[in-house]
Amino acid sequence: MADEGTASTLVLIAGIIQLIIMFIIAGLTGLFAILIPLILTLPPSELPPELTMADLQMVVNLLGIVVSVLVVITILTLIFSILWLMWRKDPIKHRAGLIVTGILALIFGGVLPGLLALIGGAIAKPEPEYKPPTFPRTPSTTPAEPTVKAAAGKYCPACGNPIANPNAEFCGVCGASLT
């Protein structure tokens, strides 16, 4: 099983690649946005005879839609990058977010960074919590059979640990009655 460091590294790489993709998409968005006014400034005499003004307007409208979609994708990829770079410090805590944004990035932002974030979220498993054993503290419970027999007064008859205070009524380790 992978450790938290592997998941953190995958998420970091996904965030960096997503930023690179965001800059590429933003560049394409700017390029298409510049083309719209340039197309509109073309004089009709410069257009091929088979291209009408209605066709030109349709191209401009299509470019407007493409620019709008690219703006939304640019914003999403920026949001994914920021989230992943913040979540890389504790991928276990943000496991569900990494998986969801990884799937969304697969669709909208980039296959490779989305896949890396998805895998990083999937392998970030929480460590099983260790709960120390609790010992009975009431004298009414039956103490366990002692594993080590020692001289009375020096060692606990229940757990075998040495008794620091010879006047103690209960064991300081297991809580068993010493009387």
C-alpha positions as CSV (number, residue, x, y, z in Angstrom):
1,M,0.0,0.0,0.0
2,A,1.2,3.5,-0.8
3,D,2.0,5.9,1.9
4,E,0.9,9.5,2.4
5,G,4.1,10.8,0.7
6,T,3.3,9.1,-2.5
7,A,-0.2,10.5,-2.6
8,S,1.1,13.9,-1.8
9,T,3.7,13.7,-4.6
10,L,1.0,12.6,-7.1
11,V,-1.2,15.5,-6.1
12,L,1.7,18.0,-6.4
13,I,2.6,16.8,-9.9
14,A,-1.1,17.0,-10.9
15,G,-1.3,20.6,-9.6
16,I,1.8,21.6,-11.6
17,I,0.7,19.9,-14.8
18,Q,-2.8,21.4,-14.4
19,L,-1.2,24.9,-14.1
20,I,0.7,24.3,-17.3
21,I,-2.5,23.2,-19.1
22,M,-4.3,26.2,-17.7
23,F,-1.7,28.6,-19.2
24,I,-2.0,26.8,-22.6
25,I,-5.8,27.0,-22.5
26,A,-5.7,30.7,-21.5
27,G,-3.3,31.4,-24.4
28,L,-5.8,29.7,-26.8
29,T,-8.6,31.7,-25.3
30,G,-6.7,34.9,-25.9
31,L,-5.9,34.0,-29.4
32,F,-9.5,33.2,-30.3
33,A,-10.7,36.3,-28.5
34,I,-8.3,38.4,-30.6
35,L,-9.5,36.7,-33.8
36,I,-13.1,37.9,-33.3
37,P,-12.6,41.6,-33.8
38,L,-10.0,41.0,-36.5
39,I,-12.6,38.9,-38.5
40,L,-15.2,41.7,-38.1
41,T,-12.8,44.3,-39.5
42,L,-12.3,42.5,-42.8
43,P,-13.8,44.4,-45.6
44,P,-16.4,42.5,-47.7
45,S,-14.3,43.0,-50.8
46,E,-11.5,41.0,-49.3
47,L,-13.7,38.0,-48.6
48,P,-14.0,35.1,-51.1
49,P,-17.1,35.4,-53.3
50,E,-18.7,32.3,-51.9
51,L,-18.5,33.6,-48.3
52,T,-21.4,35.9,-47.3
53,M,-21.6,38.3,-44.4
54,A,-24.1,35.8,-42.8
55,D,-21.4,33.1,-43.0
56,L,-18.9,35.5,-41.5
57,Q,-21.3,36.3,-38.6
58,M,-21.8,32.6,-38.0
59,V,-18.1,32.1,-37.7
60,V,-17.8,35.0,-35.3
61,N,-20.7,33.6,-33.2
62,L,-19.0,30.2,-33.1
63,L,-15.7,31.8,-32.0
64,G,-17.6,33.6,-29.3
65,I,-19.0,30.3,-28.0
66,V,-15.6,28.7,-28.2
67,V,-14.0,31.6,-26.2
68,S,-16.8,31.4,-23.6
69,V,-16.2,27.6,-23.1
70,L,-12.5,28.1,-23.0
71,V,-12.9,30.8,-20.3
72,V,-14.9,28.4,-18.2
73,I,-12.4,25.6,-18.6
74,T,-9.5,28.0,-17.8
75,I,-11.2,29.0,-14.6
76,L,-11.9,25.4,-13.7
77,T,-8.3,24.3,-14.3
78,L,-7.1,27.2,-12.2
79,I,-9.4,26.2,-9.3
80,F,-8.3,22.6,-9.6
81,S,-4.7,23.6,-9.5
82,I,-5.1,25.8,-6.4
83,L,-7.1,23.2,-4.6
84,W,-4.6,20.4,-5.4
85,L,-1.6,22.5,-4.3
86,M,-3.4,23.3,-1.0
87,W,-4.6,19.7,-0.5
88,R,-1.2,18.1,-1.2
89,K,-0.1,18.7,2.4
90,D,-2.8,16.4,3.8
91,P,-4.2,14.2,1.0
92,I,-5.8,11.8,3.6
93,K,-8.0,14.6,4.9
94,H,-9.0,15.7,1.4
95,R,-9.4,12.3,-0.1
96,A,-13.0,12.7,-1.3
97,G,-12.2,16.2,-2.8
98,L,-9.2,14.8,-4.7
99,I,-11.3,12.0,-6.2
100,V,-14.2,14.3,-7.2
101,T,-11.9,17.0,-8.6
102,G,-9.8,14.4,-10.3
103,I,-12.9,13.1,-12.1
104,L,-14.0,16.6,-13.1
105,A,-10.5,17.4,-14.3
106,L,-10.6,14.2,-16.5
107,I,-13.6,15.7,-18.2
108,F,-12.8,19.4,-18.3
109,G,-9.2,20.2,-17.5
110,G,-6.8,17.5,-18.6
111,V,-6.6,13.7,-18.6
112,L,-3.1,13.4,-17.0
113,P,-3.5,15.8,-14.1
114,G,-7.0,14.5,-13.4
115,L,-5.8,10.9,-13.4
116,L,-2.9,11.8,-11.1
117,A,-5.2,13.6,-8.6
118,L,-7.7,10.8,-8.8
119,I,-5.0,8.2,-8.0
120,G,-3.5,10.4,-5.3
121,G,-6.9,10.6,-3.6
122,A,-7.6,6.9,-4.1
123,I,-4.3,5.7,-2.5
124,A,-4.5,8.1,0.5
125,K,-5.8,5.7,3.1
126,P,-6.2,6.8,6.7
127,E,-4.0,5.0,9.1
128,P,-5.9,2.7,11.5
129,E,-6.3,4.5,14.8
130,Y,-4.5,2.8,17.6
131,K,-6.4,2.7,20.8
132,P,-4.4,1.8,23.9
133,P,-6.0,-0.9,26.0
134,T,-8.0,0.2,28.9
135,F,-7.4,-1.4,32.3
136,P,-10.1,-1.8,34.8
137,R,-9.9,0.8,37.6
138,T,-12.5,-0.5,39.9
139,P,-11.7,-3.1,42.6
140,S,-14.9,-5.0,41.9
141,T,-13.6,-6.5,38.7
142,T,-11.7,-9.8,38.7
143,P,-8.0,-9.2,38.0
144,A,-6.4,-11.3,35.3
145,E,-4.2,-14.2,36.2
146,P,-0.7,-12.9,37.0
147,T,1.9,-13.9,34.4
148,V,4.8,-13.4,36.8
149,K,4.7,-14.6,40.4
150,A,6.8,-12.4,42.7
151,A,7.2,-11.9,46.4
152,A,4.1,-10.3,48.0
153,G,4.4,-6.6,48.5
154,K,7.0,-6.1,45.8
155,Y,5.1,-6.9,42.6
156,C,1.4,-6.7,41.5
157,P,-0.2,-10.1,41.8
158,A,-2.4,-9.3,38.7
159,C,0.1,-7.9,36.1
160,G,3.5,-8.6,37.7
161,N,4.8,-5.0,37.5
162,P,6.8,-3.7,40.5
163,I,5.0,-1.7,43.1
164,A,6.6,1.7,43.7
165,N,4.7,2.5,46.9
166,P,4.6,-0.4,49.4
167,N,1.5,1.2,51.1
168,A,-0.5,1.4,47.8
169,E,-3.9,-0.2,47.7
170,F,-4.1,-0.5,43.9
171,C,-1.5,-1.2,41.2
172,G,-0.4,1.9,39.4
173,V,-0.3,0.1,36.0
174,C,-3.3,-2.2,35.9
175,G,-5.5,-0.9,38.8
176,A,-5.8,-4.3,40.5
177,S,-6.4,-4.3,44.2
178,L,-3.2,-5.0,46.2
179,T,-5.1,-5.8,49.4
